[in-house]
Amino acid sequence: MTVGKVSDRVYCLSYDDKDLDLFESLWPLPLGVSYNSYIIFGDEKTILLDTVPQRFSERFIEDLKGLVDLKSIDFLVSHHLEHDHSGSILALLREAVNCKILCSSFAVNLHKAFFNLSENMVKSVNDGMSMDIGGDTLTFHLTPWLHWPDTMMSFLNLEGVLFSCDAFGSFGALNGKLFDNEVDLNIYLDEAKRYFSNIVVGYREHVIKAVEKLSSLGLNFKIIAPSHGPIYKFNPLLIVDKYVSWSKPEFEVKVVLIYGSMYGHTKMLAEAIGMGVESTGVRVASFDASRVNVSFILKEVLDAPVLVFGTPTYDANVFPTILNVLDFIEVKKLGVGRYASIFGCYGWGPSAYGILMGRLKSMGFNLVEPFLTVRGAPSSSDLDNAKKFGVKIGELALKFKK
Ligand code: FEO
């Protein structure tokens, strides 16, 4: 846990989670994750912004008591009801007896559904509504779908602090640090990209909308304070620019090669294709889908213009771990605007390839044909053909060079 001063009126209470294996029971956390709650001390009002997961409640309440008399908290701004931010609401309200909750109108019913909180405890705010806290004003901006329909942000006007909740967040515990100039940003920007590609990417058009909306208001951002990952105080627009570039997306000249291979034959083709791609000077990100969590694959897919899928036929279908990757790419809407091709070795029948072709087409990929399929073990001439296939794929990726 780290408690730190963010600006004259704002403190952050940040909790590292290094025990959770999978965020949302899906995404690995090799570097952990942080949950950031904030408190604003106005001259007239004291406002808490979001809480932390329930298993941190006891510590959170004790730490809050070190900063403030809980009875003096006027409002909890609940930007987003997901439990990593709302999990300590009930523990808070047991002691913060004068605290009312402010949230979007969508979230009012969610607070009732999850916490049985009555309407006199939970008030909705309108888009653009401001609250005078004494010495500064806090303005509420509805930013739906970042990353639930209930989501909103708050902006502390004079101090220029944007409380952005999930948006502009990242994976990665903070290890006692809080700010962008205290951490190795390369690590956190990489984890931010994985967080974006795992959690936010399906709503990327809403990132663009939110940034355009906030920019059009002429807000003077001095600090971006997300609910996960470092606070951007020394270069606040860096993470905003990154989120915008990932939302568009701006493609890197590279090929992502994703394969499943039971006995190593499709893997042999994958390696030869990779060599062919690399001979064109294009980077290859190659994944054995049976051994790499889809979280890391999505991070590379995010800004890749060309994907190649390798599969044997398995139960007359596509290999299951490839189907799993396809499901995620489909749900995250990452097919549209990209190119894809197919390769693989099969035994008793090639039915996987027609099924895979149909899936890729339905996901919006532009298909690159002919595909490369081999019956049985690949011969040396098959591997030569695979290299040539890789050269074609690499040349296609080069068309995305700026
Ligand atoms: Fe960090 Fe959508 O919750």
Residues whose N, C-alpha, C, O or C-beta is under 5 A from the ligand:
A	BS01	FEO	E82 D84 H147 D166
